[in-house]
Amino acid sequence: MTDWLPECTIKCPYCAELMSIVLDLSAGEQTYIEDCQICCQPMQIGFEVSDAELLHLKVERSG
């Protein structure tokens, strides 16, 4: 299996600005907190992976 690091465009659930993030699909399903690059509010980013393919990406307010 090749570790694929796709770049995805997401929208901040606080300020609605678009930004790019890179996802590490090698570890499978993940949920983590990352601050918005624009407004610095915490976003919860979660995604599902199957056979090194991104199935689902969800970005929501943390907390």
HUWOVEN-V932316 format. One record per pair of residues at least 6 apart in sequence whose C-alpha atoms are under 6 Angstrom apart, sorted by the first residue. I is the first residue (numbers start at 0). J is the second residue. If there is no record, write none. Layout:
# HUWOVEN-V932316
I J
I J
This chain:
# HUWOVEN-V932316
2 25
4 22
4 23
5 21
5 22
6 20
6 21
7 19
7 20
8 18
8 19
9 17
9 18
10 16
10 17
12 59
12 60
24 51
27 48
28 46
28 47
28 48
29 45
29 46
30 44
30 45
31 43
31 44
32 42
32 43
33 41
33 42
34 40
34 41
34 42
41 61
42 59
42 60
42 61
43 58
43 59
43 60
43 61
44 57
44 58
45 56
45 57
46 55
46 56
47 54
47 55
48 54
